[in-house]
Amino acid sequence: MNFQRTSIDSFCALALAATAVSAVALEPVSGFEYLKPETQALQLDDFENPGLATVERGAELFNAAPTNDAKACADCHGDSGASLDTKAIARYPTYRPERGDGATAIVTLQQQIELCRENSGAPALPADHPDLIALETFVRNLALGETVAVQTTGAVEPLLRQGEGLYNKRWGLIDMSCYHCHTLYAGRRVRGQLISQGQANGFPVYRLASGEMASLQQRIQQCLTLMRAEPFATGSEENTLLELYIMSRGNGLPIETPAVRY
């Protein structure tokens, strides 16, 4: 309890110091570089990385039909995704104006997987369902080492600016924004915890703190809770816009899924 209190006090101190959002441009640095050497080794070990169990679960779901009346992902995309374009995977979230369902014209990789499932006759799953996170982890892992390349010009720009606005907005009782922690104070410590740039090139990630896989939108919700703010609803437009902007910040970084993070 005392540690929690002092941690909150530290965040409050940072919030008071950061009175305005100024233009700070950072060269993107993966969260991998902020890890201790032993944690880096854990992520790179093809046998010890705990996130690989989710990759294996995702492969099982990909190759098997969810019901007798539905197709498996592999029926269209080849056994274990052999025909998937890994460079295309690295471009998600993508701008999709033809969605036509009233939703923001941005499709995340998890949303695309769910759209494919439903079009193939599979029963619908809610956003961030464990099966969807497993499938997302598996598909992103296929693009391991590819360069993140989210579209940032053209028709997507207004939506990208909306995401940036949410990223820069102060939230909750802590009165801080994503920007304050992951841009302005990246590389500094709060009670011994090193603050990374919050790059998303490793998501979904295995979190050592909770012992579970987390999607990027789940991590956004966790951060808002930490700031004593009401998280956006699972699968909400706000979370999708934030995912778009946060992923775009990491353009040029290699995909590391499943990354290991604290």
N, C-alpha and C positions, 0 to 999 in steps of 0.2 A: 504493500500500500504506500509506503513512504517513497519507494522508487517511482511508482506511478505519479505521485504528487509532484516530485521534483522534475520528472520528465515533462509534465504539463507546464510547470513553471518555466522550464527552459524554452518550450515552444512559445509561451506567452512573451518571454523576453525577446525572442527573435521577432515576434509579430510587432512589438512596440518599436523595435529598431527599424523594421522594414515599413516605413510610412507610405511609400509609394512604389508603384511598379515602374522601374526604369528600363530602358532598352539594354538588355544584356544578351549578347549573342554568344552561344557556346558551341565549340566544335563537339559533335556528339561523341560521347564516351560510353561504352557498354557498362552496365552494372557489374559485369564480370570483373572489371578492373578495380572495383571497390571491395572485392571479396578477399578474405584471408587466403593465403596459398593453399591451405588444406581444403578449403571449400571450393576453390578453383579446381583442384585435383579431383574432388568428388564429382563436379559437373562434367569433367572431361573423361571420366572413367566409364567405359561402355558397359561395365558390369555393376558398378556401385551407384551410379546416378539414380536416385530414387524415383525420378520422374519417368524413367524408361518403363516402369510397370504400367504407367498410364498410356504410353505409346503402344505397348503390347495389347492393352485392353482396347485401344482405339483401332488397332489392326484387326482384331477379332470382330469388332462391330462393323468395320468397313467391308470385310469379306463375307459376312453372313447376312442373309435377308432377315429383316426385323420381324416379318410375318410371312405366312405362306402366300399372301396376295401382293407382296411388295418385292421390289428388286433390291438387291444388295448394291452398295456403292460400287463394288468391284465389277458388277455386270456392265456398267458404263465406262468405268475408269481403269479397268484392268486389275488383275490380282495384286493386292497391296498397293494400288494406285500407280501401277507401272506406266500408265499413259498420261498421268497428270503433268502439267507444265509447271515445273518448280519455280520458274521465273514469274509466272502468273500468281502463284501462291504468295510470293514476296511483295506483290503489289496491293494486297489487301490491307485495310478496307478500300473498296473501290467505289467510284462514282457511278450510279446506276439510275439515270433519270427515268428509264422506262418501267420502273417498279410498278407505278400506277396504283398502289394500295394506300396512298395517303401518307405513307411513312417518309421520313427523310430519305433522300435519294442516295444514301450511303449504305453499302452492304458490307458487313464485316465477314471475315472468313467463317465464323461460327454461323452467322445468318445464312450464308450461301450453302453451307452444309445442310442446314435445316430445310432450306428451300428445295434443295435436291432430294432430300429424304421425302418430303411431302409430295413432290412431283412424281416420285417413284412408288407412291402408295403407302408409305410408312406412316404410322400414327404420329401426330404432332407432339413435339417436346417443348417445354418452356425454355426460355433463355437460361443458359448456364446450368442446364440439367447435367448431371455427371456424365451421361453418355455423350452429350454434345461436347463437353470439355475434353473427353477422351478422344473423340473423333477429331476435334480441332487440334489437339496435341499431336496426334498421329500425322495429320495432313501437313501441319507446319514443320514437323520433324523431317518430312520428305524433302523440304527445301533447306535443310540444314546447310549453312555456309553461303547460301544465296544472299545477295545484297537487298536489304529493305528498299523498296522503290515505290512509295505511295505517291499518287498523283497530287501535285500541289499547284498546278496552273490550269487556266481555262475555267470551265463552268463550275468546278469544285471549289474555287477560291472563296465565294461567300460562305459556304458551309465550313470551310477550314477556319475562316475568321470567327465564326460562331463558336467553334471548338476552342480556339485560342482565347476568346472572351471568357469562356467558362474556366479555362485553365488559369487565367489571370485574376479571376474574381475571388475576393475574400469570402471564407465560409466559416460558419459556426462560432462557438464561444471563443475558440482560439484566435479567430479573426485573421487567418492566413489563407493564402492561395497555394495551388500546386506550384506556381511560379516561385514563390518565396523559398520553398524547400529545395526544389529540384533544378532551379536555374540560379537564383540569387545566392543561395547558400550551399550549392552542390560542392562537395569536398570538405565541408565543415562537419563538426561533430555536435551532437546533442546528447549530453550525458554518456559519452563514449560511443554512441552509435554514429557511424559515418554515413552522411547523407549523399546518395548517388544522384545522378541526373534524372532518375526515374525513366530511363529508356525502356522501351517495350519489345526490343528485338528478341527477347528470350521467352516471351509469353506464348502459351500458358507456362507458368513456372511452378516448380516445387518449392514451397515455403518451409524452411526449417523451423520457423517460429510456430507454425500451426500443424506441421506434418501433413500437408495436403497440397494438391494441385490447385492453382488459382488462375482463372482467366484474367485478362486485363481489366474487364469491367468489374469483376469481383474485387480486384485490388483497388480500383477507384472508390468503390463503396467502402472498403476498409479504411482507406485514407480519410474519407469524409467523416467516418465515425470517429477516427482518431482526433480530428479537428473539432469534435463535438458538434457536428452538423448532421442534419437529416440526409442520409444517402439518397441518391436518385433511385427510382424503382428499377428492378432488374429488367434489362432489355429496353430501357427508356431511350428516347431521342437524345437526351442530354448525355447519357453514357456513351451512345454511339458517336456523337460529335466529339466528345472528349477522346474516345479511342482513335478516331480519325486524326485529330491533331497530335496526340501523343505519339502515335505510330509515325507520323510524318516527321517528327523531331529526330527520329532515328534513321532517316534516309541515309544510306551509305554504310550502315552497320551490318554485320553478318547476322543471319538468323541463327539463334542458339537453342531453340526449343528442343527439349525441355531444359531451360536454365534452372539453376539452383540459386535461390535467394534467401535472405534472412527473414 
